[in-house]
């Protein structure tokens, strides 16, 4: 089976608290018991496969290049996208569209409106990186490489959760807890799967502590995670943050995390000055 289906199968088994088995022969399967069959992969690469855009038949190993560079039906964007054109269509219509595109003939004021929208999107991304750089200049910065391990509740219908071991930061003990979002009773029906996590203080505070935190993929992880900075003021009455979504790229990447025995994360924490 392909890697995506393999990870989805392992993820479903973990959510259902079952042993992952091959859907064909029902033998037990797992990350440590399954190997790539290079001979079969080579044979499969020569089999005909259908282009998703033009439906022509090509050997599988040539399909990616065809869809990205050669197919006349592949989706393309207008070269005037930078000044606001949102046209998107098949490659064979691209030249005709660009020759008649109205955006180069618009007034400077109209173009400026489109550019301002594009600029605001870029500024939002830039703000994220500037915020991270500003936080890195704080006096109290720490990071921990953590492993989220799965466990199940004792409810009648058990639910899957994750939790790290205790770790130390800013002279306090902490844990990370996580849960699966958009799950269903039958996880095989879930196509929009994601994770949410919260930072939990395990000690007692005498004064409030203001903390920014950001979760990244761990040093041994290959899951693509975007950046999102969260803030919480910890007090004697507020020792847990709200559940914050881990900005995983998509459900396929989430399945890769769930398929593994543990989830590796790197948590960076920043304490605001003037607080204990």
Residue frames relative to the residue before (quaternion, step in Angstrom):
aa qw qx qy qz dx dy dz
X 1.0000 0.0000 0.0000 0.0000 0.00 0.00 0.00
X 0.5724 -0.5942 0.4314 0.3650 3.57 -1.22 0.42
X 0.6814 -0.5206 0.3325 0.3926 3.56 -1.25 0.48
X 0.6437 0.5378 -0.3288 0.4341 3.59 0.97 -0.80
X 0.6740 0.4746 -0.2875 0.4876 3.59 0.94 -0.90
X 0.6176 0.5526 -0.3403 0.4443 3.59 1.04 -0.77
X 0.6808 0.4747 -0.2871 0.4783 3.60 0.88 -0.93
X 0.6346 0.5265 -0.3316 0.4584 3.58 1.01 -0.80
X 0.6404 0.5285 -0.3204 0.4560 3.59 1.00 -0.81
X 0.6719 0.4825 -0.2945 0.4786 3.59 0.94 -0.89
X 0.6413 0.5247 -0.3230 0.4572 3.59 1.02 -0.81
X 0.6510 0.5102 -0.3199 0.4622 3.60 0.94 -0.83
X 0.6428 0.5216 -0.3254 0.4569 3.58 0.97 -0.82
X 0.6539 0.5037 -0.3227 0.4632 3.60 0.99 -0.77
X 0.6632 0.5015 -0.3115 0.4600 3.59 0.96 -0.81
X 0.7196 0.4177 -0.2432 0.4985 3.61 1.06 -0.74
X 0.3764 -0.7375 0.4739 0.2997 3.60 1.33 -0.09
X 0.4891 0.6231 -0.4484 0.4142 3.54 0.91 1.00
X 0.5373 -0.5771 0.4928 0.3680 3.54 -1.31 0.21
X 0.4379 -0.6981 0.4978 0.2704 3.57 -0.83 0.96
X 0.0129 -0.8041 0.5937 -0.0276 3.57 -0.85 1.00
X 0.5877 -0.5634 0.4509 0.3660 3.52 -1.25 0.53
X 0.4326 -0.7168 0.4738 0.2731 3.65 -0.76 0.92
X 0.6587 0.5116 -0.3110 0.4557 3.60 1.23 -0.27
X 0.8328 0.1588 -0.0575 0.5273 3.59 0.68 -1.11
X 0.4181 -0.7572 0.4138 0.2840 3.60 1.36 -0.05
X 0.4170 0.6722 -0.5110 0.3363 3.62 1.11 0.41
X 0.5890 -0.5915 0.4186 0.3578 3.57 -1.17 0.56
X 0.0582 -0.7957 0.6028 0.0129 3.57 -0.96 0.86
X 0.0901 0.7874 -0.6053 0.0741 3.56 -1.23 0.51
X 0.7207 -0.4411 0.3133 0.4334 3.55 -1.33 0.18
X 0.7388 0.4287 -0.2316 0.4656 3.59 1.00 -0.82
X 0.7105 0.4606 -0.2661 0.4607 3.60 1.18 -0.34
X 0.6993 0.4453 -0.2682 0.4907 3.60 1.21 -0.37
X 0.1246 -0.7976 0.5895 0.0293 3.57 -0.99 0.90
X 0.5395 -0.5872 0.4849 0.3590 3.54 -1.25 0.42
X 0.2425 -0.7407 0.6103 0.1418 3.56 -0.96 0.90
X 0.2565 -0.8277 0.4801 0.1366 3.56 0.04 1.32
X 0.6187 0.5455 -0.3511 0.4432 3.59 1.05 -0.70
X 0.6723 0.4736 -0.2955 0.4862 3.57 0.94 -0.86
X 0.6161 0.5486 -0.3483 0.4452 3.61 1.00 -0.79
X 0.6630 0.4978 -0.3087 0.4661 3.57 0.95 -0.85
X 0.6535 0.5061 -0.3141 0.4671 3.56 0.98 -0.82
X 0.6550 0.5132 -0.3086 0.4608 3.58 0.97 -0.87
X 0.6255 0.5619 -0.3430 0.4188 3.60 1.04 -0.75
X 0.6784 0.4693 -0.2889 0.4858 3.61 1.21 -0.42
X 0.5291 0.6351 -0.4154 0.3797 3.59 1.22 -0.24
X 0.5330 -0.6256 0.4492 0.3503 3.61 -1.08 0.59
X 0.0438 -0.7765 0.6286 0.0019 3.51 -1.12 0.80
X 0.4422 -0.7291 0.4729 0.2219 3.54 -1.11 0.69
X 0.4561 -0.6646 0.5242 0.2746 3.55 -0.96 0.93
X 0.4551 -0.7163 0.4621 0.2575 3.57 -0.86 0.94
X 0.6969 0.4683 -0.2681 0.4723 3.58 1.24 -0.33
X 0.8274 0.1923 -0.0794 0.5216 3.61 0.80 -0.98
X 0.4172 -0.7580 0.4174 0.2777 3.60 1.35 -0.03
X 0.4207 0.6839 -0.4987 0.3264 3.60 1.15 0.35
X 0.4446 -0.6939 0.5086 0.2496 3.57 -1.22 0.58
X 0.0558 0.7839 -0.6119 0.0899 3.57 -0.88 1.04
X 0.5814 -0.5213 0.4592 0.4235 3.61 -1.22 0.32
X 0.6024 -0.6233 0.3595 0.3453 3.57 -0.93 0.91
X 0.6804 0.5051 -0.3134 0.4287 3.62 0.95 -0.77
X 0.6761 0.4589 -0.2965 0.4944 3.61 1.25 -0.24
X 0.4849 0.7253 -0.4047 0.2738 3.56 1.27 -0.33
X 0.6615 0.5287 -0.3233 0.4223 3.60 0.87 -0.94
X 0.6709 0.4855 -0.3058 0.4698 3.61 0.88 -0.91
X 0.6307 0.5385 -0.3338 0.4480 3.58 0.99 -0.82
X 0.7034 0.4757 -0.2776 0.4493 3.60 0.83 -0.98
X 0.7213 0.4491 -0.2521 0.4632 3.59 1.07 -0.67
X 0.8277 0.2593 -0.0873 0.4899 3.59 1.02 -0.80
X 0.7986 0.3636 -0.1619 0.4515 3.62 0.95 -0.78
X 0.6195 0.5955 -0.3588 0.3645 3.58 0.94 -0.83
X 0.3831 -0.7446 0.5061 0.2065 3.56 -0.83 1.01
X 0.6697 0.4787 -0.2919 0.4869 3.57 1.29 -0.23
X 0.4423 0.7072 -0.4632 0.2995 3.61 1.23 -0.08
X 0.5091 -0.6693 0.4389 0.3166 3.64 -0.93 0.79
X 0.0317 -0.7905 0.6113 -0.0201 3.55 -1.00 0.89
X 0.3361 -0.7147 0.5752 0.2129 3.53 -1.30 0.39
X 0.5850 -0.5854 0.4383 0.3507 3.54 -1.20 0.56
X 0.5302 -0.6391 0.4516 0.3263 3.59 -1.06 0.71
X 0.6486 0.4965 -0.3228 0.4781 3.59 1.26 -0.24
X 0.2428 0.7830 -0.5269 0.2244 3.57 1.20 0.52
X 0.6450 0.5627 -0.3192 0.4068 3.57 1.02 -0.81
X 0.7406 0.3208 -0.2327 0.5426 3.59 1.17 -0.30
X 0.7817 -0.4337 0.1631 0.4174 3.55 1.11 0.73
X 0.5005 0.6439 -0.4553 0.3572 3.64 1.15 -0.06
X 0.1848 -0.8107 0.5505 0.0738 3.57 -0.77 1.04
X 0.3452 0.7525 -0.5009 0.2524 3.58 1.22 0.27
X 0.0650 0.7572 -0.6475 0.0562 3.51 -1.11 0.81
X 0.2211 0.7843 -0.5460 0.1946 3.54 -0.71 1.07
X 0.7346 -0.4067 0.2876 0.4607 3.61 -1.28 -0.11
X 0.6387 -0.5776 0.3577 0.3611 3.55 -1.11 0.72
X 0.6659 0.5213 -0.3297 0.4196 3.60 0.95 -0.76
X 0.6759 0.4491 -0.3001 0.5014 3.62 1.23 -0.21
X 0.4534 0.7310 -0.4308 0.2730 3.58 1.27 -0.21
X 0.6841 0.4936 -0.3042 0.4425 3.59 0.78 -0.98
X 0.6571 0.5145 -0.3095 0.4557 3.57 0.96 -0.87
X 0.6504 0.5060 -0.3236 0.4650 3.55 0.98 -0.77
X 0.6818 0.5029 -0.3043 0.4354 3.59 0.82 -0.98
X 0.6283 0.5371 -0.3397 0.4487 3.60 1.10 -0.61
X 0.7746 0.3087 -0.1670 0.5262 3.58 1.12 -0.60
X 0.3644 0.7509 -0.4861 0.2590 3.60 1.26 0.07
X 0.3878 -0.7581 0.4847 0.2000 3.57 -0.83 1.03
X 0.5325 0.6790 -0.4044 0.3030 3.61 1.14 -0.43
X 0.6496 0.5021 -0.3587 0.4441 3.69 0.90 -0.65
X 0.7015 0.4643 -0.2625 0.4727 3.58 1.20 -0.50
X 0.4749 0.6744 -0.4457 0.3478 3.58 1.25 0.02
X 0.5894 -0.5710 0.4314 0.3747 3.51 -1.24 0.39
X 0.6600 -0.5143 0.3714 0.4025 3.52 -1.26 0.40
X 0.6298 0.5444 -0.3371 0.4397 3.58 1.04 -0.76
X 0.6624 0.4970 -0.3064 0.4694 3.62 0.98 -0.85
X 0.6513 0.5079 -0.3150 0.4676 3.57 0.99 -0.82
X 0.6273 0.5493 -0.3359 0.4382 3.58 1.02 -0.79
X 0.6150 0.5440 -0.3508 0.4503 3.61 1.04 -0.69
X 0.6684 0.4868 -0.2958 0.4783 3.58 0.97 -0.87
X 0.6580 0.5149 -0.3084 0.4548 3.56 1.00 -0.84
X 0.6252 0.5450 -0.3424 0.4415 3.58 1.05 -0.70
X 0.6307 0.5209 -0.3302 0.4710 3.58 1.06 -0.73
X 0.6604 0.4940 -0.3012 0.4786 3.58 0.95 -0.91
X 0.6545 0.5229 -0.3098 0.4496 3.56 0.98 -0.87
X 0.6389 0.5303 -0.3334 0.4467 3.59 0.99 -0.76
X 0.6345 0.5163 -0.3297 0.4713 3.58 1.08 -0.71
X 0.6638 0.4903 -0.3010 0.4779 3.57 1.00 -0.81
X 0.6411 0.5288 -0.3267 0.4502 3.58 1.02 -0.77
X 0.6108 0.5512 -0.3505 0.4475 3.57 1.09 -0.67
X 0.6565 0.4887 -0.3038 0.4878 3.58 1.01 -0.82
X 0.6590 0.5140 -0.3066 0.4557 3.56 0.96 -0.88
X 0.6122 0.5599 -0.3464 0.4380 3.58 1.05 -0.75
X 0.6131 0.5541 -0.3459 0.4444 3.58 1.03 -0.78
X 0.6966 0.4574 -0.2775 0.4780 3.59 0.85 -0.93
X 0.6357 0.5140 -0.3387 0.4658 3.60 1.00 -0.71
X 0.6263 0.5323 -0.3353 0.4604 3.59 1.02 -0.78
X 0.6473 0.5117 -0.3189 0.4662 3.58 0.98 -0.84
X 0.6639 0.4994 -0.3082 0.4635 3.60 0.91 -0.89
X 0.6437 0.5149 -0.3247 0.4639 3.58 1.00 -0.77
X 0.6568 0.5030 -0.3131 0.4665 3.59 0.97 -0.81
X 0.6317 0.5435 -0.3362 0.4389 3.59 1.05 -0.69
X 0.6376 0.5272 -0.3346 0.4512 3.59 1.20 -0.33
X 0.4825 0.6620 -0.4458 0.3609 3.60 1.24 -0.08
X 0.6002 -0.5926 0.4046 0.3534 3.54 -1.19 0.53
X 0.7849 0.2825 -0.1384 0.5339 3.57 0.92 -0.91
X 0.1857 0.7530 -0.5959 0.2082 3.54 -0.29 1.37
X 0.0806 0.7976 -0.5941 0.0658 3.57 -0.89 0.85
X 0.0931 -0.7787 0.6135 0.0925 3.55 -1.21 0.41
X 0.1176 -0.7734 0.6206 0.0541 3.53 -1.25 0.58
X 0.2984 -0.7122 0.6058 0.1914 3.54 -1.06 0.83
X 0.0650 -0.8488 0.5219 -0.0545 3.54 -0.46 1.27
X 0.2401 -0.7330 0.6152 0.1628 3.53 -1.33 0.41
X 0.2354 -0.7477 0.6080 0.1260 3.53 -0.76 1.09
X 0.1128 -0.8106 0.5737 0.0316 3.57 -0.61 1.15
X 0.4685 -0.7057 0.4532 0.2777 3.62 -0.91 0.86
X 0.0766 0.7523 -0.6542 0.0132 3.54 -1.24 0.56
X 0.3168 -0.7578 0.5450 0.1684 3.56 -1.25 0.42
X 0.5155 -0.6377 0.4817 0.3093 3.53 -1.17 0.65
X 0.4925 -0.6525 0.4915 0.3001 3.56 -1.31 0.26
X 0.3568 0.7483 -0.4929 0.2643 3.60 1.21 0.32
X 0.6749 -0.4625 0.3712 0.4392 3.55 -1.33 0.23
X 0.7318 0.1916 -0.1343 0.6401 3.56 1.06 -0.82
X 0.2695 -0.8049 0.5066 0.1513 3.55 -0.12 1.28
X 0.1816 -0.7740 0.5994 0.0929 3.54 -1.15 0.71
X 0.4492 -0.6989 0.5004 0.2436 3.52 -1.16 0.74
X 0.0343 0.7682 -0.6379 0.0426 3.54 -0.96 0.97
X 0.2645 -0.7363 0.5969 0.1780 3.55 -1.34 0.21
X 0.0417 0.7892 -0.6122 0.0260 3.56 -1.17 0.59
X 0.3682 -0.7110 0.5543 0.2272 3.56 -1.13 0.69
X 0.5603 -0.5121 0.4953 0.4224 3.53 -1.34 0.04
X 0.6277 -0.5252 0.3982 0.4142 3.57 -1.23 0.28
X 0.0323 -0.7779 0.6272 0.0197 3.54 -1.10 0.73
X 0.4341 -0.7151 0.5005 0.2230 3.54 -1.24 0.53
X 0.1610 0.7479 -0.6349 0.1077 3.54 -1.06 0.86
X 0.8434 0.0314 -0.0687 0.5319 3.58 -0.91 0.99
X 0.6486 -0.5617 0.2928 0.4220 3.57 1.04 0.92
X 0.6251 0.4862 -0.3519 0.4990 3.58 1.17 0.60
X 0.4237 -0.6744 0.5435 0.2650 3.57 -1.30 0.38
X 0.0436 -0.8110 0.5825 -0.0333 3.56 -0.93 0.97
X 0.0669 -0.7387 0.6588 0.1262 3.55 -1.38 0.13
X 0.2959 -0.6917 0.6193 0.2245 3.52 -1.37 0.30
X 0.1017 -0.7663 0.6318 0.0571 3.55 -0.99 0.90
X 0.0413 -0.8050 0.5919 -0.0006 3.58 -1.09 0.68
X 0.0737 -0.7765 0.6240 0.0480 3.55 -1.28 0.44
X 0.5083 -0.6315 0.4945 0.3137 3.55 -1.27 0.43
X 0.2388 -0.7646 0.5853 0.1257 3.57 -0.96 0.94
X 0.8167 0.2562 -0.1924 0.4800 3.55 -1.33 0.33
X 0.3632 0.7247 -0.5039 0.2984 3.57 1.05 0.73
X 0.2187 -0.7559 0.6015 0.1376 3.54 -1.27 0.42
X 0.6913 -0.4545 0.3406 0.4466 3.56 -1.28 0.22
X 0.7416 0.2251 -0.1467 0.6148 3.56 1.07 -0.78
X 0.2953 -0.8088 0.4739 0.1844 3.63 -0.13 1.21
X 0.5404 0.6118 -0.4244 0.3918 3.62 1.17 -0.28
X 0.6606 0.4981 -0.3041 0.4722 3.59 1.25 -0.35
X 0.5594 0.6184 -0.3818 0.3986 3.60 1.29 -0.12
X 0.0346 -0.8087 0.5871 0.0029 3.58 -0.73 1.03
X 0.7155 0.3549 -0.2376 0.5529 3.61 1.24 -0.28
X 0.1258 0.8319 -0.5209 0.1440 3.55 0.53 1.22
X 0.1123 0.7808 -0.6098 0.0767 3.59 -1.02 0.79
X 0.3852 -0.7092 0.5471 0.2222 3.55 -1.36 0.19
X 0.1114 -0.7518 0.6438 0.0890 3.54 -1.23 0.60
X 0.1004 -0.8081 0.5795 0.0310 3.57 -1.06 0.75
X 0.1265 -0.7723 0.6156 0.0928 3.54 -1.30 0.35
X 0.3777 -0.6998 0.5684 0.2112 3.52 -1.20 0.71
X 0.0994 -0.8183 0.5661 -0.0051 3.57 -0.73 1.12
X 0.2845 -0.7409 0.5899 0.1488 3.56 -0.88 1.05
X 0.2403 -0.8125 0.5201 0.1077 3.60 -0.71 1.08
X 0.6784 0.4665 -0.2991 0.4824 3.61 1.22 -0.09
X 0.5235 -0.6081 0.4928 0.3366 3.54 -1.37 -0.13
X 0.2486 -0.7722 0.5718 0.1225 3.54 -1.03 0.86
X 0.3101 -0.7238 0.5836 0.1984 3.54 -1.16 0.68
X 0.7670 0.1413 -0.0938 0.6189 3.57 1.29 -0.44
X 0.6056 -0.5656 0.3998 0.3918 3.60 -1.12 0.54
X 0.1490 -0.7650 0.6213 0.0809 3.57 -1.19 0.64
X 0.1838 -0.7913 0.5778 0.0791 3.59 -0.64 1.14
X 0.0021 0.8263 -0.5567 0.0849 3.55 -0.62 1.18
X 0.1892 -0.7045 0.6713 0.1313 3.51 -1.17 0.81
X 0.0190 0.8075 -0.5893 0.0157 3.60 -1.04 0.67
X 0.0736 -0.7782 0.6237 0.0080 3.53 -1.23 0.66
X 0.2387 -0.7726 0.5765 0.1172 3.58 -0.92 0.94
X 0.0729 -0.7822 0.6187 0.0018 3.55 -0.93 1.01
X 0.6206 -0.5063 0.4032 0.4427 3.58 -1.21 0.15
X 0.5255 -0.6589 0.4493 0.2964 3.54 -1.11 0.72
X 0.6876 -0.4982 0.3315 0.4113 3.60 -1.25 0.26
X 0.7403 0.3459 -0.2213 0.5323 3.61 1.17 -0.42
X 0.5525 0.6112 -0.3972 0.4042 3.57 1.22 0.29
X 0.2120 -0.7793 0.5758 0.1269 3.56 -1.20 0.55
X 0.4486 0.6862 -0.4531 0.3502 3.57 1.28 0.26
X 0.3880 -0.7296 0.5178 0.2214 3.56 -0.93 0.91
X 0.0078 0.7960 -0.6005 0.0751 3.55 -0.65 1.21
X 0.3694 -0.7135 0.5517 0.2240 3.57 -0.92 0.93
X 0.5305 -0.6248 0.4678 0.3307 3.56 -1.31 0.10
X 0.1157 0.7610 -0.6333 0.0804 3.56 -1.05 0.84
X 0.2139 -0.7879 0.5696 0.0952 3.58 -0.68 1.15
X 0.0898 -0.7930 0.6019 0.0293 3.57 -0.90 0.95
X 0.2134 -0.7770 0.5850 0.0915 3.56 -1.21 0.61
X 0.0999 0.7729 -0.6248 0.0469 3.54 -1.18 0.66
X 0.2612 -0.7270 0.6106 0.1742 3.53 -1.11 0.73
X 0.2270 -0.7890 0.5622 0.0996 3.54 -0.48 1.26
X 0.0121 0.7749 -0.6306 0.0415 3.54 -0.98 0.96
X 0.7128 -0.4208 0.3232 0.4587 3.57 -1.28 -0.02
X 0.7462 0.3750 -0.2070 0.5097 3.59 1.15 -0.60
X 0.7496 0.2946 -0.1847 0.5632 3.58 1.24 -0.07
X 0.0775 0.8446 -0.5183 0.1094 3.55 0.18 1.33
X 0.7217 0.3630 -0.2351 0.5405 3.60 1.28 0.01
X 0.3962 -0.6845 0.5527 0.2626 3.55 -1.06 0.72
X 0.5988 -0.5021 0.4558 0.4261 3.54 -1.31 0.11
X 0.5745 -0.5430 0.4603 0.4039 3.57 -1.25 0.34
X 0.0897 -0.7970 0.5972 0.0109 3.58 -0.72 1.13
X 0.4700 -0.6906 0.4671 0.2898 3.56 -0.87 0.91
X 0.3582 -0.6863 0.5895 0.2304 3.54 -0.98 0.89
X 0.3334 -0.8053 0.4507 0.1927 3.62 -0.35 1.20
X 0.0142 0.8004 -0.5938 0.0810 3.54 0.46 1.28
X 0.6210 -0.6014 0.3484 0.3624 3.57 -1.00 0.83
X 0.7831 -0.1895 0.1587 0.5707 3.62 0.83 -0.94
X 0.7334 -0.4264 0.2994 0.4367 3.58 -1.34 0.01
X 0.5880 0.5691 -0.3738 0.4367 3.60 1.11 -0.59
X 0.6649 0.4807 -0.2977 0.4882 3.57 0.97 -0.85
X 0.6182 0.5371 -0.3452 0.4585 3.59 1.07 -0.67
X 0.6347 0.5246 -0.3283 0.4627 3.59 0.99 -0.77
X 0.6110 0.5442 -0.3511 0.4554 3.59 1.07 -0.69
X 0.6485 0.5025 -0.3201 0.4737 3.57 1.02 -0.74
X 0.7007 0.4784 -0.2770 0.4510 3.58 0.84 -0.98
X 0.6173 0.5646 -0.3465 0.4244 3.58 1.13 -0.59
X 0.6433 0.5186 -0.3237 0.4609 3.59 1.15 -0.53
X 0.5925 -0.5802 0.4243 0.3638 3.58 -1.22 0.49
X 0.7849 0.0658 -0.0338 0.6152 3.57 1.09 -0.70
X 0.3463 -0.7103 0.5738 0.2152 3.56 -1.26 0.46
X 0.2340 -0.7876 0.5602 0.1058 3.56 -0.68 1.12
X 0.0448 0.7897 -0.6082 0.0672 3.56 -0.82 1.06
X 0.2237 -0.7097 0.6415 0.1863 3.53 -1.30 0.42
X 0.1297 -0.8019 0.5822 0.0331 3.56 -0.65 1.18
X 0.1187 -0.7754 0.6184 0.0472 3.57 -0.77 1.09
X 0.0858 -0.8055 0.5863 0.0026 3.57 -0.84 1.05
X 0.1189 -0.7782 0.6157 0.0337 3.56 -1.06 0.85
X 0.1769 -0.7856 0.5862 0.0894 3.58 -0.77 1.04
X 0.4372 -0.6998 0.5013 0.2604 3.55 -0.82 0.99
X 0.5373 -0.6412 0.4323 0.3366 3.64 -0.98 0.75
X 0.7518 0.3968 -0.2977 0.4344 3.51 -1.29 0.52
X 0.6781 0.4222 -0.2936 0.5252 3.55 1.32 0.09
X 0.4896 -0.6425 0.4918 0.3248 3.55 -1.15 0.60
